[in-house]
Amino acid sequence: MTGDVEFDRIAPVYDETRRPPSAEEVRALVEMLGGCPTVLDAGVGTGRFAIPLQAHGFRVFGVDLSFGMMRLARAKGLSHLVRADLRHLPFTDRSVDAAFMAHVLQLIPEPREALAELGRVARRRVVVQLPEWFERPPSEAWRERRNRYREIAAELGYSLPERGKRYWHSIEELSEIATPRDVRVVLRPPPAGPATDERYSRWASEMIGGGRIPPEVHEEIVRRLRKEFPQDLAAFARPRRTRFVLWDASQLVPKTEKLSGLPSSRRPGGGA
Ligand SMILES: C[S@@+](CC[C@H](N)C(=O)[O-])C[C@H]1O[C@@H](n2cnc3c(N)ncnc32)[C@H](O)[C@@H]1O
C-alpha cells in the first residue's frame, strides 16, 4: 500500500523538497491536455501541477490518499478534492475528459492496474509525468549514504521511520502496457553547486522540517557523512529529464471492462 501516512508526515515541507514545475513542463502538459476541459489529477498532493493547470483554465479534480497534502492544495485554491485510492476511483466511467498523474507511479507496484483505472474514468486522454529518476533504482552511492544517515541517527538516539517502498517503472515497461500516442521530453538545467549539497539540503527539509530530527542532530549527521564520504559523486545528481507520456484513454481499459462497463454508482464524495 502506498504511504498516506508518509505523505501526511511530509506534507508541511513537501513543497520545499520539490521544485515547482518549470514553464516548459507546464507548457508541454497544457498542450497535451488541449481540448480536455475537465482533468482528474490522481495523487494531486499539494497541487503542484493542478494549480498551474487550473490557472490555464482547466477544471481540475484532485484525488489523493493524504488529507495533509490535500489540505495544502485546498489552501492554494483547489476546491474539488476527494480522498480516495487512485486504483479505485470514486468516479463513473468516462466522467472527465482527461486523467493525469505526476510523481506517483513510483509508489504503485503495478502500473497496469492504475493506468486502467485512469483510462476507465477518462473520456479522451491519460497523461503520466515520468521523471527519469523514477525509471531506475537510485545509485549504490546514494543508497549507501541514505543507510548510513539512518545508522548515525539511530546512534544519536533518533530512530527514523521506514520510508515507504518505491517501485521503478521505465518508459519501456509502460509502453508494453500500451504504445503511447505521444511522449514529450522536457530537460531541466541542473541546480548550481555540488550534487551532494543539493541532496543534503533536501534531507534537511525532510528530516528537520518533517519533525523527525532536531536541526543540530541533522547537522552532526551530515558533518560525519561529509567526513566518511568526501567526494561529490556525479552519480548522486538526479537526472534532469522528465517525460510526459500520453495515451488515448481507450487504449488502457482492458477489453472485458470495455464490454461490461463498471458500476456507475461510484461517485465523488468526501472532500479534504
Ligand atoms: C510524490 S507525491 C506527488 C504529488 C503531486 N502529484 C506532485 O507532483 O507534486 C505523491 C502523492 O501521491 C499520493 N498517493 C500515493 N499513492 C496513492 C494512491 N494509491 N491513491 C491516491 N493517492 C496516492 C500521495 O499521498 C502523495 O500526495
The ligand as an SDF file (V2000), in Angstrom:
LIG
                    3D

 27 29  0  0  0  0  0  0  0  0999 V2000
    5.2980   12.4170   -4.5750 C   0  0  0  0  0  0  0  0  0  0  0  0
    3.6860   12.9910   -4.2650 S   0  0  0  0  0  0  0  0  0  0  0  0
    3.2310   13.7840   -5.8110 C   0  0  0  0  0  0  0  0  0  0  0  0
    2.1860   14.8480   -5.6130 C   0  0  0  0  0  0  0  0  0  0  0  0
    1.9130   15.7070   -6.8610 C   0  0  0  0  0  0  0  0  0  0  0  0
    1.3090   14.9410   -7.9270 N   0  0  0  0  0  0  0  0  0  0  0  0
    3.1910   16.3700   -7.3220 C   0  0  0  0  0  0  0  0  0  0  0  0
    3.6230   16.1350   -8.4520 O   0  0  0  0  0  0  0  0  0  0  0  0
    3.7610   17.1050   -6.5360 O   0  0  0  0  0  0  0  0  0  0  0  0
    2.7320   11.5020   -4.3640 C   0  0  0  0  0  0  0  0  0  0  0  0
    1.2750   11.7170   -3.9450 C   0  0  0  0  0  0  0  0  0  0  0  0
    0.5270   10.5750   -4.3270 O   0  0  0  0  0  0  0  0  0  0  0  0
   -0.3440   10.2260   -3.2580 C   0  0  0  0  0  0  0  0  0  0  0  0
   -0.6490    8.7950   -3.4180 N   0  0  0  0  0  0  0  0  0  0  0  0
    0.2080    7.7800   -3.2900 C   0  0  0  0  0  0  0  0  0  0  0  0
   -0.4080    6.6180   -3.5580 N   0  0  0  0  0  0  0  0  0  0  0  0
   -1.6990    6.9270   -3.8530 C   0  0  0  0  0  0  0  0  0  0  0  0
   -2.8370    6.1600   -4.2070 C   0  0  0  0  0  0  0  0  0  0  0  0
   -2.7820    4.8410   -4.3130 N   0  0  0  0  0  0  0  0  0  0  0  0
   -4.0000    6.8150   -4.4250 N   0  0  0  0  0  0  0  0  0  0  0  0
   -4.0760    8.1660   -4.3110 C   0  0  0  0  0  0  0  0  0  0  0  0
   -3.0110    8.9430   -3.9840 N   0  0  0  0  0  0  0  0  0  0  0  0
   -1.8540    8.3270   -3.7640 C   0  0  0  0  0  0  0  0  0  0  0  0
    0.4330   10.5720   -2.0050 C   0  0  0  0  0  0  0  0  0  0  0  0
   -0.4050   10.7170   -0.8880 O   0  0  0  0  0  0  0  0  0  0  0  0
    1.1040   11.8690   -2.4390 C   0  0  0  0  0  0  0  0  0  0  0  0
    0.3220   13.0060   -2.1690 O   0  0  0  0  0  0  0  0  0  0  0  0
  1  2  1  0
  2  3  1  0
  2 10  1  0
  3  4  1  0
  4  5  1  0
  5  6  1  0
  5  7  1  0
  7  8  2  0
  7  9  1  0
 10 11  1  0
 11 12  1  0
 11 26  1  0
 12 13  1  0
 13 14  1  0
 13 24  1  0
 14 15  1  0
 14 23  1  0
 15 16  2  0
 16 17  1  0
 17 18  1  0
 17 23  2  0
 18 19  1  0
 18 20  2  0
 20 21  1  0
 21 22  2  0
 22 23  1  0
 24 25  1  0
 24 26  1  0
 26 27  1  0
M  CHG  2   2   1   9  -1
M  END
$$$$
